[in-house]
Amino acid sequence: MTQYERWRPLERRILPLAAAGLDEAEIGRRFHRSADFVHRVRELAELPARDGRHVPDGNRLRPLERRVLRWRDLGVDHEEIATRFRRHPRSIAQIEQLARYKLAVA
């Protein structure tokens, strides 16, 4: 993934202009935004974890996946978990399967 692919459309237009030497006030004028807005866009575009590959806390599971795995590890069946989360038992089984896959790959 190139750096341009991880940027949002507005960032793909603003950042090359800034790299070309235009000041933030001029870029803001072109986009009908303030210089502060352009500054924030430039700062936020450089933050890590924008592409979803790096998770700062090391936890790759969503909260629902963590809860389903916790219930399953306690021996609760898919039917009972499904009623707790107002989902279909097949959905809970799929969430469990995908969560275990994520953990195995990580």
N, C-alpha and C positions, 0 to 999 in steps of 0.2 A: 504494500500500500504506500503510495507516494504521499508526500506531505499535502499536496493539493487535494487528494481524494478525501482526506480526513477533515478538511475544512468545509464549513457550510457555504452556500452560494454567496452570501454577503462577504464573508471572509475571503473567498477566492477573488473577489473584486477589489476589496480594500487593501489587503496585504501586498499584492504586487505594486500597487500605487505607492504605498509607503516605502517599499523596497527601492522604488525608482527615485525616491528622494522628495516626493511631495510631502508637505507638512500636513499635520492632522486637521488644521483649520480648512485648508483647501480641499482635502478629501471629504471632510464633513459638508462643505458647501456643495460639492458635486452630488452628494447623496441626501441633501436636505436634512442633515444631522449636525449635531454639535461636535466640536473637537474632542470634548470629553467622551462622547459616544464612540468615536473612532479610536480613541486611546483604549477604552475598555475592550472593544472588539479585538484590538491587537494583543492586549494582555491575555484575554481569555483564549485566544486561538493558540497560544503557546503552552497552555496548561497540559500536563500529561493526562493520560487516560481518556482522551477524547474519542479514541477508536474502539474502546470497550475491551481491548486486549489486556490492559494492565489494571488490576484491581488493587487499590492501595492497601486495604486491610487484609488482603489475601483470601477473603471470603468470596467464592465464586457463585454461591447459591443465593437465590432470591429468598426472602423471608418465608414465603409459602413452601418452597422446597425444603427449607430447614425444618419447618414445623411438621411437614408430612413425614420426613425421614425420622424425626424424633418420635412421632406417634407409631410409625411402623416398627421402629427399634424396640418400642415398649410392647409390641405384639398386638396392637390394635389393627383390625382388618380394614380393607378399603371401604366397605359399606359404612362402617361407623365414622370413619374419617370424612367420608363424603357428606354425611348428614351434618357434621360439625362445620364444614366449609361451604355447604350448600352447592355441592358439585356432584357430578355423576361419578360412581365408583370407577368407571373406566378412565375418567379424567384424572382421578387420584392415582391410579395405577400408572398412567403415563407420566405424571409429574414425578412420581417416585423413580420410574425407570430413567427418565432424563436426568434427574438429580444424581443418581448413582453413576450414570455415564459421565457427567461433568466431573465428579469426584475422581473417577478412574482415570480420566484423561489428564487431569491437573497434576 
